[in-house]
Amino acid sequence: MDALILAAGLGSRMEDLTKDTPKPLLTINNKALISYALDIVIKLPFDNIYVNTHYQSEQLTQYLKDQYPQILTSHENTILGTGGGIKNIQKQDLFVMNTDNLWQTSFIGEIKNAMQHFTIHEEIANLLLVNSHSSNNDLELHDNKIIFPSQQKNTKFQGCHFLRHNSLNDYPEIFDIPLYWKDCSIKQQLYGFETTTNNHHIGTKDLYLQY
């Protein structure tokens, strides 16, 4: 199994903060946002770890070479969307993680448990890590299955998930992953895995400035 850190977006929700700096290199407590994700995945048993890049890719690529030389980069000349970025690098089962959360090291054990669950249960095409004790839910979960699009929102997406190999083969080169979630939910192959760690979402300028 491989891992992918999504880092190819324009960071437009950070407004002027990303004028000269890619969002993954913004810092909290003197630590780059992408390092919070990478310091999690490098402690997990993945075969390869990828980071996709686009905006200000030279800065991000150099940072990775200096700080995480084992990481592989996948540069997108055109933004492929969350789904296209995943499809572009997926060669086997894949763990996908964003840089919009302040990832806590206590989450490592929960990811390990989710990985084991995903490996054992082959009927699961896509396993989303969720937290049903959140105050701002965005997904609907029933009997461990995600209903998408979600109406009765009773859980929150934790910003990372596992995808089965070849799951995106029939999708276009450029698309966003919710298109797949919808199809996967219809087939009842979209599942949630309950977690408890609170990885604060920091994907907008207002949220980021709270730290």
N, C-alpha and C positions, 0 to 999 in steps of 0.2 A: 504494500500500500504506500502511496505517495501522499504528500501534503502540498497545498497551494495556499499562499497568502495573497489575497486580492489587494493590489496596490496600483492599479492602472487608471483609476478615476482622476478627474480634474480637481477634485476637492472643492467644488464650487460652493458647497454649503458652509465652508470655512471663510468665504468671502475674501477680504483683503489679506488674510493670514497666509493664503497660498499663492499670492501674486508671484513670489520668487522662490517659494519652497514647496515641494510636494507634500501633501498632507501627511504621508507616513513618516516624514522627518520632522514634523512639529514635535515639540517636547513637552512632557509633563514630569516634574521632579528631575529635570536634567536627563531624561531618558526619552529617546525617539519613540513615537507611537508604535512603529513597526517592531521595535525591539520587545515590546510587551507581548506581541504575538510570537515572534521568533524564539524568545526565551522559553515559551511553552512548548512549541513543536520540536525543538532540538532535543528535548528531554523525552520524546516519545519515539517508538520504534518504527519510524518511516524509512522506506528505501531511499527516497529522494524528497527534497524540500524545494519547492519552486516559489518565486515571487514574480508576478507579472507587472510590467512597468509600461508607462506611456508618458504622462506629463512630467516634465523635468526629470526624464529618465536617467540622464547622466549623473545627476546628484545622487539619486537613489542607488544606481548601480555601483558607484564609487563607494558609497557608505557600506553596501553589502560586501564588497570586495575587502574593505578594510576591517570590518567588524565580524562578518560571517562568511568567510571564504568558502565554506562548504555549500552555501546556498546557490541554487541554479536560478538564473533569471530568464524570463520569457518576455521579450519586448514586443509591444503591439504598436505597429505604425499607425493603425486606426483603432480607436476604442471598439472592442468587440462586445462589450456588455458583460455582465456577470456570467451569463450562460456561455457566451462565446469564448470568454477568457478561460473558463474551465475546460470546455471542449478542446481548445487549442493545445492544451498540454496533457490532457488525460490519457494515460496509457494503461492504467489499471485502477482498481478501487482507489478512491481519492477522498482525503479529508480537506475541506475548504474552510478557511478562516478569514474574517475581515480585519481591517485595522481601525474600525469604528468603536471598539470597546477597549476599556482599560482592563486588560486580561490579568487575572489574579493567579499566582502560582498554585493556589489551592485547587484550581480547576483541572490541573493535570490528571489527578486521580479520576475525576468524573469523565474526562475524555477517554481515558483508558477503559473504563467500564463501558462507555458507549461503543468504543471500537470493538470490544469483545462481543457485545450484544449484536452489533451490525454483522460481524463475521459469522456468528452462529446462525442468525436468522436470515436465510437467503431470500425469503419472500420480501424483504425490505429493499426497495430500490434506492430510497433516499431517506436518511435518518437525520432529522433536525434536533439539535440539542435545545431544550426549552426549559423555562422556569415558570411554574404555575403560581408562584408566590410574588410575582411582580405587581407593581401598582399601575403599570401602563402596558397591558396585554395587547398583542397584535395578531394572534393566531387562535384558531379553534381546534381543540384536542378532545377526541372522544375515543375511549378504548385503545389508547396509545396511537391512534391514527390522526393525522392532521387533515382537517377539512379546509380545502383552499379552492377558491377564495373563501375567506373566513367571515362569518357573520357574528356568531356568538363567541366573542374573543375572551378566552379563559386561560391563556398561557402566552408567554413571550418568547420569541426566537432569540437565542443566545448569540447569534452571529456566526455560527459555525455548524457544519453538517458533513455527513458522509454520503458519497455517491457511488453507486455500483458501476463497475467497468462497462463501457459501451452504452450507458444509459442515455447519452446525448447524441448518439450517432445519426439519428434522423432529424436533428434540429439544424437550423441555418448556422452559418459561420458567425453571424452577429445577432445576438438576442440576449434578453435578460432572463435570469433563472426562474422568476415567477411563472413564465410561460410553461416551463417544464413541471413546476410544482402543481399547476392546475391539472395537467394531463396525468401526472403521477397520482394525484389525489383521486381522480375519477377511477383509476385502476385499483385503488385502495392499496397502493404501494408506498405511500408517503406517511412516514411514522415520526413520532416525537419521542425523545428520550429525556426523562425528567432529571434536572440538575438543580442544585441549590445555591451554588456560588453566585454572588452578585457581581457580574462584570459590567461596570457602569458604561452606558452608551455615551460616547463623546463625539458623535459624528457631525455636529453643527458648531458654529462659532460660539453661540451662547453657552452650549454645554461644555465646550472645551475651556472657555474662560472661567468656568466655575472652579477649575483646578489650577 
